[in-house]
Amino acid sequence: MDWNNVVWDSAVWLLKAYVMTAVVFVVVIVLLARFTKWGRQFWRFAAAYFNPRRSPKPLVILAVLLLFTVFAVRMNVLFSYWSNDFYDSIQNLDETAFWHFLRVFAFLAAIHVVRALIEFLIGQTLDIDWRVWLTHHLTDDWLDSRAYYRDRFLDDAIDNPDQRIQADITNFVTTARVLSMGAVTAVLSIVSFTGILWDLSGPMTIFGTEIPRAMIFLVFVYVLVTTLVAFWIGKPLIRLNFLNEKLNANFRYALIRVREYGESIAFYRGENVERRTLAGRFAHVIRNMWHIVFRTLKFNGWNLSVNQTAVIFPFLIQGPRLFSGQVSLGDVMQTSTAFSQVHDSLSFFRESYDDFASFRATLIRLTGLANDNMHSAALPILKTGKSGNELDVDKLDVRTPSGATLIEGLDLTVGPGQSLLVKGPSGSGKTTLLRTLADLWPYADGTVSRPSGDAIFLSQRPYLPLGSLRTALAYPSEPTAADGTLREALSKVSLGNLGDRLDETADWTRILSPGEQQRLAFARVLTARPAVIFLDEATSAIDEGLEHTLYTLLRSELPDSIVVSVGHRSTLDQFHSLGVELEGEGRWTETSLVG
């Protein structure tokens, strides 16, 4: 190594190596995406992100990261030549050269530290930027396709989409970067250090046969055989890692349910049942963990044994040549370094198999999420139109997922200011009818037209988003109403005590009783003033006196709005002008009410 021209020589080497590496990198990605299943799965989540027409930023970050990865290999090459010259100075008792190469080491070490820190920053930048984009992308798909709700109608719906969005995306982007840059480092190191090892390697006699450049052949054959064995040992880790993610998510979901339904469990004194459920799910987690532990023991035990055995090979071959004067101490040490680099690089694919197994499991889970979103969006849907100022239902057929008829040929028209009450025995399809009118139920045919204004659906269990009370009152719109308007609405529904807590951020579902939540939903209607109001048992947690007050309030405050209610109470009849009685097996009867 000519240390006087090391900067220029390294710059030329870096340019050539970078161009070749970039070309090979792109070609390998294209081939994997075309000819392997997991490559196609990977490209499904990478293609749009790295598309320069969307943004050139990801490709720029990747290009710079690849440059510093190549630079790292060059630094390792320089360190190997430095070790040769440094140990030669020790063998020759050359004090001047000794101190000179210590200064060279300080120079190389400083560059190496700066390079490593910059590479870390660039790598983290790529991880964060990719994670942000992919999280937004998959979350948007999940919401836009309404898969968060409609996947219940799929035969093969996925489990725990929340974990796939939160945890699997993080694992995907980080592991993709680590494995890809590790593979680049490994291949480039093999090429770089094989040349060094070729120059330093001597012959070796095995069973009377002299093998020239024995070091090269030895390391390649050794690593090839041990890698094949490692792949065989580690293959079950793909399935075990997939199960690990699934079982942990199931256990976490059971814990969340205990917290979500804590009051009901406490009233029932159901701690023992919940304890058995949690213990059972946790036992599955631990059982799978032990399977992973024992499989990893075999995998790591094999890899550690292989790596420790490989340490002595360079000295076994170069030792006799050192004592015979054919090579110097520096040559032996550089041989050891080069052999170690080639061995470790060739072993990268063997030792990274457990990481790749985890990556495959992550890809499977993300692919399942994307497919679930796609299949949910492809489910049939009854499109509702907006025309005129009437709610018009024409020849509406509603079925169960199994194909049984719930409602057949429903025809009705509800004009402005009118109200419709839907009644019927349990299971006759009352709530399903509202879901159909809200274009949520996929098993329906016919035509539904609603007024051009907004529609609001109040369920038996109102949804209150995380955030301030102001946000809960405005949901799903932005909170733009004046404080006075909100306080007045709260007062009208007998929640005036909350008027001074509009900007208080809390989990209001846990603070407010079911009845208070239903009253808050009515306050939401008063502020939104929609053209159509759908109420599904929306006063079930409220006494009849307050129910009377709330329905009277709707009719007086929103006289032109259309109200459609689902309920069992006979007290609701007086607030509705029309009625539909669902009788089961598709039959229905329309009646006039006193409202």
GUTOR-338516 format. One line per 2 residues: number of its first residue (from 1); their letters; for each residue z, y, x of C-alpha. Coordinates in nm, 3 decimals. Last residue first. Example, Ala and Ser with C-alpha at 12.3 -4.5 7.8 and 13.67 -1.06 7.14 Angstrom:
GUTOR-338516
2	SA	0.714/-0.106/1.367 | 0.780/-0.450/1.230 $
***
This chain:
GUTOR-338516
595	GV	1.513/1.176/-9.636 | 1.529/0.968/-9.955 $
593	LS	1.328/0.678/-9.819 | 0.975/0.556/-9.893 $
591	TE	0.885/0.200/-9.795 | 0.648/0.016/-9.562 $
589	TW	0.677/-0.363/-9.539 | 0.617/-0.587/-9.240 $
587	RG	0.501/-0.941/-9.162 | 0.403/-1.049/-8.810 $
585	EG	0.616/-1.362/-8.794 | 0.929/-1.154/-8.869 $
583	EL	1.027/-0.928/-9.159 | 0.994/-0.586/-8.999 $
581	EV	1.099/-0.323/-9.255 | 0.922/0.010/-9.207 $
579	GL	1.076/0.322/-9.358 | 0.962/0.673/-9.435 $
577	SH	1.145/0.997/-9.517 | 1.432/0.953/-9.278 $
575	FQ	1.775/1.115/-9.250 | 1.925/0.953/-9.562 $
573	DL	1.832/0.606/-9.443 | 2.044/0.631/-9.126 $
571	TS	2.368/0.555/-9.315 | 2.234/0.204/-9.380 $
569	RH	2.309/0.123/-9.018 | 2.074/-0.119/-8.842 $
567	GV	1.865/0.111/-8.627 | 1.530/0.202/-8.477 $
565	SV	1.434/0.565/-8.525 | 1.108/0.760/-8.520 $
563	VI	1.141/1.139/-8.549 | 0.837/1.370/-8.568 $
561	SD	0.914/1.728/-8.471 | 0.841/2.019/-8.704 $
559	PL	1.202/2.085/-8.814 | 1.342/2.073/-8.460 $
557	ES	1.677/2.257/-8.478 | 1.756/2.178/-8.843 $
555	RL	1.627/1.819/-8.848 | 1.772/1.736/-8.507 $
553	LT	2.109/1.890/-8.595 | 2.129/1.690/-8.915 $
551	YL	2.069/1.380/-8.706 | 2.347/1.481/-8.465 $
549	TH	2.600/1.571/-8.736 | 2.542/1.251/-8.933 $
547	EL	2.589/1.047/-8.616 | 2.912/1.238/-8.555 $
545	GE	3.043/1.124/-8.891 | 2.909/0.772/-8.849 $
543	DI	3.092/0.715/-8.522 | 2.891/0.714/-8.200 $
541	AS	2.821/0.417/-7.969 | 2.519/0.298/-8.173 $
539	TA	2.375/0.651/-8.199 | 2.052/0.599/-8.000 $
537	ED	1.985/0.257/-8.156 | 1.630/0.314/-8.024 $
535	LF	1.543/0.677/-8.090 | 1.183/0.801/-8.049 $
533	IV	1.134/1.178/-8.069 | 0.787/1.330/-8.106 $
531	AP	0.680/1.693/-8.055 | 0.943/1.752/-7.789 $
529	RA	1.202/2.036/-7.792 | 1.314/1.986/-7.429 $
527	TL	1.650/2.168/-7.471 | 1.743/2.001/-7.800 $
525	VR	1.621/1.661/-7.678 | 1.843/1.677/-7.368 $
523	AF	2.136/1.767/-7.590 | 2.061/1.447/-7.784 $
521	AL	2.075/1.251/-7.457 | 2.412/1.413/-7.381 $
519	RQ	2.536/1.281/-7.714 | 2.431/0.930/-7.612 $
517	QE	2.609/0.968/-7.279 | 2.922/1.090/-7.455 $
515	GP	2.919/0.780/-7.674 | 2.874/0.550/-7.375 $
513	SL	3.168/0.724/-7.199 | 3.093/0.982/-6.932 $
511	IR	3.218/0.964/-6.574 | 3.052/0.642/-6.464 $
509	TW	2.706/0.733/-6.592 | 2.763/1.084/-6.459 $
507	DA	2.744/0.969/-6.098 | 2.828/1.311/-5.961 $
505	TE	2.692/1.650/-5.863 | 2.860/1.941/-6.042 $
503	DL	2.608/2.215/-6.110 | 2.641/2.207/-6.490 $
501	RD	3.019/2.163/-6.484 | 3.120/2.475/-6.680 $
499	GL	2.951/2.360/-7.001 | 3.105/2.014/-6.986 $
497	NG	3.385/2.098/-7.235 | 3.115/2.198/-7.484 $
495	LS	3.022/1.834/-7.530 | 3.033/1.830/-7.913 $
493	VK	2.655/1.793/-7.956 | 2.613/2.161/-8.047 $
491	SL	2.831/2.268/-7.754 | 2.612/2.083/-7.505 $
489	AE	2.300/2.254/-7.642 | 2.469/2.595/-7.620 $
487	RL	2.577/2.531/-7.264 | 2.222/2.432/-7.168 $
485	TG	2.065/2.740/-7.326 | 2.323/2.970/-7.168 $
483	DA	2.266/2.819/-6.826 | 1.894/2.892/-6.847 $
481	AT	1.646/2.605/-6.859 | 1.453/2.524/-6.539 $
479	PE	1.590/2.179/-6.449 | 1.262/1.999/-6.366 $
477	SP	1.153/1.751/-6.628 | 1.258/1.386/-6.663 $
475	YA	1.543/1.469/-6.707 | 1.653/1.823/-6.796 $
473	LA	2.008/1.738/-6.908 | 2.064/1.496/-6.619 $
471	TR	1.944/1.757/-6.367 | 2.187/2.016/-6.506 $
469	LS	2.464/1.757/-6.486 | 2.397/1.741/-6.114 $
467	GL	2.259/1.447/-5.922 | 2.198/1.079/-5.979 $
465	PL	1.989/1.020/-6.288 | 2.139/0.958/-6.635 $
463	YP	1.962/0.689/-6.835 | 2.072/0.650/-7.193 $
461	RQ	2.194/0.308/-7.313 | 2.077/0.268/-7.671 $
459	SL	1.749/0.425/-7.568 | 1.625/0.778/-7.632 $
457	FI	1.247/0.814/-7.593 | 1.104/1.166/-7.561 $
455	AD	0.749/1.268/-7.650 | 0.568/1.578/-7.523 $
453	GS	0.317/1.773/-7.735 | -0.037/1.658/-7.812 $
451	PR	0.074/1.465/-8.116 | 0.053/1.087/-8.082 $
449	SV	-0.231/0.842/-8.138 | -0.180/0.467/-8.131 $
447	TG	-0.469/0.221/-8.159 | -0.470/-0.157/-8.171 $
445	DA	-0.373/-0.445/-7.948 | -0.041/-0.548/-7.796 $
443	YP	0.103/-0.769/-7.522 | 0.147/-0.521/-7.236 $
441	WL	0.454/-0.338/-7.371 | 0.516/-0.007/-7.190 $
439	DA	0.266/0.220/-7.370 | 0.555/0.418/-7.531 $
437	LT	0.435/0.309/-7.877 | 0.449/-0.049/-7.750 $
435	RL	0.801/-0.006/-7.618 | 0.900/0.135/-7.958 $
433	LT	0.753/-0.173/-8.126 | 0.937/-0.398/-7.883 $
431	TK	1.260/-0.231/-7.988 | 1.197/-0.334/-8.348 $
429	GS	1.039/-0.673/-8.273 | 1.184/-0.914/-8.532 $
427	GS	1.436/-1.051/-8.284 | 1.740/-0.923/-8.472 $
425	PG	1.662/-0.863/-8.836 | 1.465/-0.559/-8.949 $
423	KV	1.463/-0.182/-8.950 | 1.228/0.093/-8.836 $
421	LL	1.312/0.440/-8.971 | 1.037/0.702/-8.977 $
419	SQ	1.081/1.080/-8.989 | 0.857/1.358/-9.113 $
417	GP	0.853/1.713/-8.981 | 0.496/1.683/-8.860 $
415	GV	0.319/1.377/-9.006 | 0.388/1.007/-8.972 $
413	TL	0.093/0.776/-9.033 | 0.116/0.400/-9.065 $
411	DL	-0.088/0.087/-9.015 | 0.060/-0.228/-8.863 $
409	GE	-0.194/-0.510/-8.852 | 0.039/-0.783/-8.727 $
407	IL	0.386/-0.745/-8.580 | 0.580/-1.009/-8.387 $
405	TA	0.309/-1.270/-8.331 | 0.386/-1.547/-8.083 $
403	GS	0.173/-1.531/-7.768 | 0.426/-1.649/-7.508 $
401	PT	0.474/-1.292/-7.382 | 0.563/-1.192/-7.742 $
399	RV	0.297/-1.028/-7.957 | 0.230/-0.689/-8.116 $
397	DL	-0.074/-0.615/-8.332 | -0.146/-0.254/-8.430 $
395	KD	-0.424/-0.199/-8.683 | -0.393/0.184/-8.668 $
393	VD	-0.080/0.379/-8.579 | -0.105/0.758/-8.623 $
391	LE	0.170/0.996/-8.515 | 0.043/1.328/-8.645 $
389	NG	-0.021/1.673/-8.493 | -0.382/1.639/-8.388 $
387	SK	-0.478/1.406/-8.105 | -0.308/1.249/-7.807 $
385	GT	-0.402/0.891/-7.719 | -0.189/0.590/-7.647 $
383	KL	-0.326/0.319/-7.424 | -0.204/-0.027/-7.510 $
381	IP	-0.164/-0.194/-7.174 | -0.298/-0.507/-7.012 $
379	LA	-0.136/-0.598/-6.679 | -0.336/-0.479/-6.378 $
377	AS	-0.075/-0.224/-6.268 | 0.187/-0.498/-6.258 $
375	HM	-0.046/-0.720/-6.056 | -0.101/-0.444/-5.798 $
373	ND	0.267/-0.357/-5.766 | 0.359/-0.725/-5.733 $
371	NA	0.087/-0.772/-5.473 | 0.227/-0.482/-5.269 $
369	LG	0.581/-0.620/-5.296 | 0.470/-0.973/-5.204 $
367	TL	0.279/-0.836/-4.907 | 0.596/-0.659/-4.798 $
365	RI	0.793/-0.985/-4.824 | 0.532/-1.192/-4.639 $
363	LT	0.501/-0.928/-4.367 | 0.878/-0.927/-4.319 $
361	AR	0.881/-1.306/-4.283 | 0.598/-1.283/-4.031 $
359	FS	0.795/-1.022/-3.836 | 1.103/-1.247/-3.831 $
357	AF	0.890/-1.528/-3.690 | 0.737/-1.284/-3.442 $
355	DD	1.084/-1.189/-3.325 | 1.168/-1.561/-3.291 $
353	YS	0.842/-1.614/-3.103 | 0.911/-1.333/-2.862 $
351	ER	1.029/-1.568/-2.587 | 0.712/-1.777/-2.597 $
349	FF	0.472/-1.484/-2.629 | 0.647/-1.300/-2.350 $
347	SL	0.649/-1.610/-2.130 | 0.315/-1.521/-1.972 $
345	SD	0.459/-1.180/-1.895 | 0.785/-1.323/-1.766 $
343	HV	0.602/-1.571/-1.543 | 0.358/-1.312/-1.414 $
341	QS	0.636/-1.062/-1.347 | 0.865/-1.325/-1.191 $
339	FA	0.583/-1.450/-0.968 | 0.509/-1.092/-0.861 $
337	TS	0.873/-1.020/-0.784 | 0.927/-1.346/-0.597 $
335	TQ	0.603/-1.296/-0.407 | 0.713/-0.942/-0.326 $
333	MV	1.039/-1.082/-0.187 | 0.861/-1.347/0.017 $
331	DG	0.605/-1.099/0.148 | 0.884/-0.860/0.247 $
329	LS	1.056/-1.142/0.436 | 0.734/-1.192/0.632 $
327	VQ	0.471/-1.461/0.600 | 0.319/-1.728/0.827 $
325	GS	0.617/-1.727/1.065 | 0.709/-2.095/1.019 $
323	FL	1.039/-2.001/0.858 | 0.862/-1.772/0.611 $
321	RP	0.597/-2.035/0.528 | 0.872/-2.292/0.457 $
319	GQ	1.040/-2.046/0.218 | 0.716/-1.938/0.041 $
317	IL	0.678/-2.246/-0.177 | 1.038/-2.327/-0.263 $
315	FP	1.121/-1.956/-0.262 | 0.857/-1.874/-0.520 $
313	FI	0.963/-2.169/-0.741 | 1.338/-2.099/-0.744 $
311	VA	1.344/-1.849/-1.031 | 1.127/-2.066/-1.259 $
309	TQ	1.412/-2.309/-1.326 | 1.625/-2.029/-1.462 $
307	NV	1.349/-1.914/-1.697 | 1.277/-2.263/-1.835 $
305	SL	1.645/-2.337/-1.894 | 1.692/-2.002/-2.066 $
303	NW	1.386/-2.060/-2.287 | 1.494/-2.411/-2.390 $
301	GN	1.846/-2.300/-2.471 | 1.710/-2.001/-2.656 $
299	FK	1.502/-2.218/-2.891 | 1.759/-2.494/-2.933 $
297	LT	2.038/-2.244/-2.992 | 1.807/-2.047/-3.221 $
295	RF	1.759/-2.356/-3.440 | 2.135/-2.411/-3.452 $
293	VI	2.207/-2.047/-3.535 | 1.926/-2.020/-3.790 $
291	HW	2.052/-2.329/-3.976 | 2.402/-2.183/-3.954 $
289	MN	2.274/-1.863/-4.109 | 2.114/-2.061/-4.391 $
287	RI	2.448/-2.215/-4.480 | 2.618/-1.876/-4.452 $
285	VH	2.378/-1.710/-4.696 | 2.395/-2.002/-4.942 $
283	AF	2.776/-1.983/-4.927 | 2.755/-1.612/-5.006 $
281	RG	2.569/-1.689/-5.327 | 2.832/-1.944/-5.431 $
279	AL	3.125/-1.724/-5.328 | 2.984/-1.432/-5.528 $
277	TR	2.941/-1.646/-5.840 | 3.281/-1.810/-5.799 $
275	RE	3.450/-1.473/-5.750 | 3.264/-1.332/-6.050 $
273	VN	3.398/-1.614/-6.268 | 3.749/-1.569/-6.130 $
271	EG	3.744/-1.192/-6.176 | 3.639/-1.209/-6.541 $
269	RY	3.947/-1.047/-6.688 | 3.723/-0.972/-6.986 $
267	FA	3.824/-0.605/-6.987 | 3.792/-0.589/-6.607 $
265	IS	3.448/-0.749/-6.611 | 3.332/-0.502/-6.875 $
263	EG	3.469/-0.210/-6.672 | 3.315/-0.326/-6.347 $
261	YE	2.963/-0.370/-6.484 | 2.791/-0.166/-6.212 $
259	RV	3.039/-0.267/-5.941 | 3.009/-0.634/-6.017 $
257	RI	2.633/-0.593/-6.048 | 2.614/-0.437/-5.702 $
255	LA	2.795/-0.736/-5.551 | 2.549/-0.976/-5.716 $
253	YR	2.260/-0.769/-5.577 | 2.408/-0.790/-5.227 $
251	FN	2.424/-1.169/-5.252 | 2.063/-1.188/-5.370 $
249	AN	1.952/-0.957/-5.088 | 2.131/-1.173/-4.833 $
247	LK	1.961/-1.482/-4.975 | 1.614/-1.328/-4.961 $
245	EN	1.642/-1.184/-4.610 | 1.785/-1.508/-4.470 $
243	LF	1.528/-1.715/-4.657 | 1.245/-1.531/-4.481 $
241	NL	1.424/-1.573/-4.149 | 1.462/-1.947/-4.210 $
239	RI	1.095/-1.988/-4.303 | 0.971/-1.820/-3.987 $
237	LP	1.248/-1.980/-3.776 | 1.107/-2.327/-3.852 $
235	KG	0.833/-2.265/-3.587 | 1.078/-2.211/-3.299 $
233	IW	1.095/-2.562/-3.151 | 0.720/-2.622/-3.170 $
231	FA	0.645/-2.275/-3.038 | 0.890/-2.334/-2.751 $
229	VL	0.720/-2.663/-2.657 | 0.381/-2.492/-2.646 $
227	TT	0.531/-2.213/-2.437 | 0.685/-2.457/-2.188 $
225	VL	0.349/-2.624/-2.127 | 0.158/-2.299/-2.086 $
223	VY	0.432/-2.141/-1.870 | 0.433/-2.426/-1.618 $
221	VF	0.056/-2.456/-1.605 | 0.012/-2.083/-1.542 $
219	VL	0.298/-2.054/-1.290 | 0.192/-2.357/-1.087 $
217	FI	-0.176/-2.270/-1.075 | -0.107/-1.927/-0.929 $
215	MA	0.162/-2.042/-0.684 | -0.056/-2.325/-0.555 $
213	RP	-0.311/-2.090/-0.401 | -0.467/-2.401/-0.246 $
211	IE	-0.340/-2.742/-0.366 | -0.303/-2.997/-0.089 $
209	TG	-0.285/-3.355/-0.213 | -0.037/-3.597/-0.055 $
207	FI	0.175/-3.630/-0.369 | 0.190/-3.249/-0.400 $
205	TM	0.106/-3.034/-0.097 | 0.122/-2.659/-0.149 $
203	PG	-0.122/-2.396/-0.029 | -0.036/-2.027/0.006 $
201	SL	0.012/-1.741/-0.239 | 0.041/-1.385/-0.117 $
199	DW	-0.311/-1.263/-0.199 | -0.324/-1.457/-0.524 $
197	LI	0.021/-1.333/-0.623 | -0.094/-0.974/-0.590 $
195	GT	-0.404/-1.044/-0.797 | -0.193/-1.230/-1.056 $
193	FS	0.034/-0.928/-1.060 | -0.214/-0.688/-1.214 $
191	VI	-0.382/-0.925/-1.463 | -0.055/-1.079/-1.582 $
189	SL	0.106/-0.735/-1.596 | -0.177/-0.608/-1.817 $
187	VA	-0.136/-0.904/-2.053 | 0.243/-0.870/-2.075 $
185	TV	0.250/-0.493/-2.109 | -0.009/-0.503/-2.387 $
183	AG	0.183/-0.784/-2.561 | 0.504/-0.582/-2.537 $
181	MS	0.324/-0.280/-2.680 | 0.213/-0.489/-2.978 $
179	LV	0.546/-0.668/-3.023 | 0.761/-0.356/-3.000 $
177	RA	0.533/-0.146/-3.220 | 0.497/-0.408/-3.493 $
175	TT	0.871/-0.484/-3.473 | 0.962/-0.121/-3.539 $
173	VF	0.712/-0.067/-3.821 | 0.791/-0.392/-4.002 $
171	NT	1.168/-0.389/-3.961 | 1.190/-0.042/-4.117 $
169	ID	0.954/-0.141/-4.398 | 1.159/-0.455/-4.460 $
167	AQ	1.488/-0.267/-4.497 | 1.438/0.006/-4.757 $
165	IR	1.123/-0.086/-4.947 | 1.172/-0.461/-4.930 $
163	QD	1.542/-0.420/-5.006 | 1.471/-0.222/-5.322 $
161	PN	1.204/-0.473/-5.428 | 1.482/-0.733/-5.461 $
159	DI	1.303/-1.044/-5.587 | 0.933/-1.075/-5.657 $
157	AD	0.775/-1.150/-5.994 | 0.585/-1.479/-6.010 $
155	DL	0.514/-1.513/-6.383 | 0.482/-1.139/-6.429 $
153	FR	0.623/-0.968/-6.740 | 0.941/-0.859/-6.560 $
151	DR	0.708/-0.688/-6.312 | 0.653/-0.422/-6.579 $
149	YY	0.974/-0.227/-6.517 | 0.994/-0.140/-6.144 $
147	AR	0.623/-0.233/-6.140 | 0.554/0.089/-6.329 $
145	SD	0.219/0.099/-6.142 | 0.293/0.459/-6.049 $
143	LW	0.652/0.379/-5.953 | 0.594/0.083/-5.721 $
141	DD	0.272/0.236/-5.584 | 0.455/0.562/-5.511 $
139	TL	0.735/0.368/-5.344 | 0.481/0.176/-5.137 $
137	HH	0.310/0.492/-5.007 | 0.626/0.700/-4.967 $
135	TL	0.791/0.422/-4.765 | 0.472/0.364/-4.565 $
133	WV	0.441/0.732/-4.472 | 0.805/0.779/-4.377 $
131	RW	0.814/0.449/-4.185 | 0.499/0.539/-3.992 $
129	DI	0.639/0.879/-3.894 | 0.975/0.732/-3.797 $
127	DL	0.836/0.444/-3.593 | 0.571/0.658/-3.421 $
125	TQ	0.827/0.920/-3.324 | 1.060/0.645/-3.204 $
123	GI	0.790/0.513/-2.973 | 0.707/0.861/-2.845 $
121	LF	1.073/0.931/-2.767 | 1.121/0.594/-2.594 $
119	EI	0.806/0.647/-2.387 | 0.932/0.990/-2.282 $
117	LA	1.264/0.841/-2.173 | 1.098/0.556/-1.984 $
115	RV	0.856/0.790/-1.806 | 1.136/1.022/-1.695 $
113	VH	1.336/0.727/-1.561 | 1.034/0.577/-1.383 $
111	IA	0.939/0.907/-1.223 | 1.290/0.945/-1.084 $
109	AL	1.293/0.583/-0.966 | 0.962/0.623/-0.784 $
107	FA	1.083/0.930/-0.593 | 1.420/0.771/-0.513 $
105	FV	1.238/0.456/-0.399 | 1.017/0.657/-0.165 $
103	RL	1.330/0.815/-0.019 | 1.475/0.467/0.036 $
101	FH	1.142/0.373/0.188 | 1.177/0.642/0.452 $
99	WF	1.536/0.548/0.525 | 1.436/0.190/0.608 $
97	AT	1.121/0.297/0.792 | 1.330/0.502/1.032 $
95	ED	1.587/0.221/1.068 | 1.331/-0.041/1.167 $
93	LN	1.539/-0.359/1.203 | 1.216/-0.559/1.168 $
91	QI	1.361/-0.773/0.887 | 1.508/-0.464/0.720 $
89	SD	1.181/-0.273/0.748 | 1.002/-0.579/0.608 $
87	YF	1.245/-0.574/0.317 | 1.143/-0.216/0.233 $
85	DN	0.771/-0.274/0.276 | 0.763/-0.571/0.040 $
83	SW	1.007/-0.412/-0.208 | 0.786/-0.101/-0.221 $
81	YS	0.484/-0.313/-0.301 | 0.670/-0.466/-0.596 $
79	FL	0.799/-0.124/-0.708 | 0.444/0.009/-0.710 $
77	VN	0.329/-0.277/-0.934 | 0.621/-0.216/-1.169 $
75	MR	0.529/0.153/-1.188 | 0.171/0.060/-1.272 $
73	VA	0.296/-0.158/-1.556 | 0.499/0.133/-1.694 $
71	FV	0.191/0.359/-1.681 | 0.008/0.113/-1.907 $
69	TF	0.289/0.152/-2.162 | 0.282/0.529/-2.110 $
67	LL	-0.087/0.538/-2.197 | -0.039/0.311/-2.500 $
65	LV	0.228/0.549/-2.634 | -0.012/0.842/-2.586 $
63	AL	-0.286/0.661/-2.779 | -0.044/0.557/-3.053 $
61	IV	0.078/0.914/-3.100 | -0.279/1.044/-3.112 $
59	LP	-0.379/0.771/-3.358 | -0.084/0.858/-3.583 $
57	KP	-0.163/1.234/-3.575 | -0.533/1.217/-3.663 $
55	SR	-0.455/1.244/-4.036 | -0.619/1.102/-4.349 $
53	RP	-0.967/1.095/-4.199 | -0.813/0.952/-3.882 $
51	NF	-0.713/0.631/-4.068 | -0.406/0.504/-3.883 $
49	YA	-0.186/0.507/-4.192 | -0.459/0.371/-4.421 $
47	AA	-0.524/0.073/-4.196 | -0.162/-0.014/-4.115 $
45	FR	-0.012/-0.172/-4.426 | -0.311/-0.390/-4.519 $
43	WF	-0.381/-0.436/-4.150 | -0.061/-0.636/-4.113 $
41	QR	-0.147/-0.868/-4.402 | -0.495/-0.918/-4.261 $
39	GW	-0.345/-1.006/-3.923 | -0.099/-1.242/-4.095 $
37	KT	-0.390/-1.430/-4.248 | -0.590/-1.449/-3.928 $
35	FR	-0.966/-1.407/-3.870 | -1.053/-1.051/-3.964 $
33	AL	-0.734/-0.857/-3.899 | -0.672/-1.058/-3.581 $
31	LV	-1.025/-0.990/-3.457 | -1.005/-0.617/-3.531 $
29	IV	-0.662/-0.587/-3.365 | -0.792/-0.776/-3.059 $
27	VV	-1.097/-0.548/-3.029 | -0.884/-0.234/-3.053 $
25	FV	-0.645/-0.351/-2.783 | -0.932/-0.466/-2.558 $
23	VA	-1.088/-0.119/-2.573 | -0.757/0.058/-2.516 $
21	TM	-0.669/-0.173/-2.226 | -1.003/-0.113/-2.054 $
19	VY	-0.971/0.263/-2.085 | -0.608/0.262/-1.975 $
17	AK	-0.666/0.036/-1.676 | -0.945/0.255/-1.542 $
15	LL	-0.750/0.579/-1.588 | -0.425/0.434/-1.454 $
13	WV	-0.592/0.292/-1.145 | -0.751/0.629/-1.064 $
11	AS	-0.419/0.809/-1.115 | -0.234/0.546/-0.912 $
9	DW	-0.473/0.585/-0.618 | -0.431/0.962/-0.631 $
7	VV	-0.050/0.946/-0.638 | -0.026/0.663/-0.382 $
5	NN	-0.239/0.839/-0.123 | 0.028/0.873/0.147 $
3	WD	0.195/0.551/0.033 | -0.103/0.343/0.137 $
1	M	0.000/0.000/0.000 $
***
